[in-house]
Amino acid sequence: MADESLLKKIKTWVKTVLGGMGNAVVSEKSKKVPPEIGNQPYKDTPKKGVL
């Protein structure tokens, strides 16, 4: 009987963990996609003493 209880607890824990992982993936996919940023200006400021 103790084994059934332990097995039931483990099954519940695994379902909870996998459910949480699934929810995390779904919530990341449902976020808005950032807009296209296109070309960005680039300004190089060389650091002194490097090479």
Secondary structure, 3 states (H helix, E strand, C coil): CHHHHHHHHHHHHHHHHHHHHHHHHHHHHHCCCCCCCCCCCCCCCCCCCCC
